[in-house]
Amino acid sequence: MCVSISEKPKPKTYTAEFKASVVKLALESGRPMSQTVRELGLSKDTLYGWVRQHQGTRPPDAEKTASAEPLYEGLKRLRREVSILKEERDILKNGPPGAQRSAPVGLETRGGVD
């Protein structure tokens, strides 16, 4: 058996299902990735590459999106309140629309002798 130095072993190919199950195992098992790598006989770089690829292509976590919804609802509520407060401030500052301003009480006549 004669093996040439220029011959390299073929890289192993894995199915997409296998990769997905390994990534799920690595992320959800709670064990260190180094342990998962040893148990499955994979290289550390291979597993980390699959995890990176998986995290770059997956949709945003529903958990994160769900936790952001109350924040957006609160923001909308606060914006409505600010709008109402601005209207109330303007009414107090300028008076109701269409109303004429009168002089403050006590300033219509001077308290002198006529």
C-alpha positions as CSV (number, residue, x, y, z in Angstrom):
1,M,0.0,0.0,0.0
2,C,1.6,3.2,-1.2
3,V,0.2,6.5,0.0
4,S,1.3,9.6,-1.7
5,I,2.2,12.6,0.5
6,S,0.0,14.9,-1.7
7,E,-3.1,12.8,-1.0
8,K,-5.3,14.3,1.7
9,P,-8.1,12.5,3.4
10,K,-11.5,13.5,2.1
11,P,-13.4,15.8,4.5
12,K,-16.4,14.1,6.1
13,T,-19.8,15.3,4.8
14,Y,-22.7,15.6,7.1
15,T,-26.4,15.9,6.3
16,A,-28.3,19.1,7.1
17,E,-30.5,17.1,9.5
18,F,-27.4,15.8,11.4
19,K,-26.0,19.3,11.6
20,A,-29.2,20.7,12.9
21,S,-29.6,18.0,15.5
22,V,-26.0,18.5,16.7
23,V,-26.5,22.3,17.0
24,K,-29.7,21.8,18.9
25,L,-28.0,19.3,21.2
26,A,-25.0,21.7,21.7
27,L,-27.2,24.7,22.5
28,E,-30.0,23.1,24.5
29,S,-28.2,20.3,26.5
30,G,-26.6,22.6,29.0
31,R,-23.3,20.7,28.6
32,P,-20.1,22.5,27.5
33,M,-19.6,22.4,23.7
34,S,-16.2,20.8,24.3
35,Q,-17.9,17.8,25.8
36,T,-20.4,17.6,22.9
37,V,-17.5,17.7,20.5
38,R,-15.6,14.9,22.3
39,E,-18.8,12.7,22.5
40,L,-19.6,13.1,18.8
41,G,-16.1,12.9,17.5
42,L,-16.2,16.3,15.8
43,S,-13.7,19.0,15.6
44,K,-14.3,22.1,17.8
45,D,-14.1,24.3,14.7
46,T,-16.7,22.3,12.9
47,L,-19.2,22.5,15.7
48,Y,-18.6,26.2,16.3
49,G,-19.0,26.9,12.6
50,W,-22.3,25.1,12.5
51,V,-23.6,27.0,15.5
52,R,-22.5,30.3,14.0
53,Q,-24.2,29.4,10.8
54,H,-27.4,28.3,12.6
55,Q,-27.5,31.5,14.6
56,G,-27.0,33.7,11.6
57,T,-29.9,32.1,9.6
58,R,-32.5,31.4,12.3
59,P,-35.5,33.8,12.8
60,P,-35.4,36.0,15.9
61,D,-36.4,34.3,19.0
62,A,-40.1,34.5,19.7
63,E,-39.2,35.0,23.4
64,K,-37.2,38.2,22.6
65,T,-40.0,39.5,20.3
66,A,-42.6,38.8,22.9
67,S,-40.7,40.6,25.6
68,A,-40.4,43.6,23.4
69,E,-44.1,43.9,22.8
70,P,-45.0,45.4,26.2
71,L,-42.2,47.9,25.7
72,Y,-43.7,49.1,22.4
73,E,-47.2,49.2,23.9
74,G,-45.9,51.3,26.8
75,L,-44.1,53.6,24.4
76,K,-47.4,54.1,22.4
77,R,-49.3,54.8,25.6
78,L,-46.7,57.4,26.8
79,R,-46.8,59.1,23.4
80,R,-50.6,59.4,23.6
81,E,-50.3,60.8,27.1
82,V,-47.7,63.4,26.0
83,S,-50.0,64.5,23.1
84,I,-52.9,64.9,25.5
85,L,-50.8,66.8,28.0
86,K,-49.5,69.2,25.3
87,E,-53.1,69.9,24.2
88,E,-54.1,70.6,27.8
89,R,-51.1,72.8,28.3
90,D,-51.9,74.8,25.2
91,I,-55.6,75.2,26.3
92,L,-54.5,76.5,29.7
93,K,-51.9,78.7,28.1
94,N,-54.1,80.2,25.4
95,G,-57.6,79.5,26.6
96,P,-60.2,77.4,24.9
97,P,-60.4,77.8,21.1
98,G,-62.7,80.7,20.1
99,A,-62.8,82.3,23.6
100,Q,-61.7,85.9,24.0
101,R,-59.3,86.7,26.7
102,S,-60.5,89.1,29.4
103,A,-58.4,91.1,31.7
104,P,-57.6,89.4,35.0
105,V,-60.1,90.1,37.9
106,G,-59.2,93.2,39.8
107,L,-57.5,95.0,37.0
108,E,-60.6,96.3,35.2
109,T,-60.8,99.3,37.4
110,R,-58.3,101.0,39.4
111,G,-59.0,101.3,43.1
112,G,-58.7,105.1,43.1
113,V,-61.3,107.9,43.7
114,D,-63.2,109.0,40.7
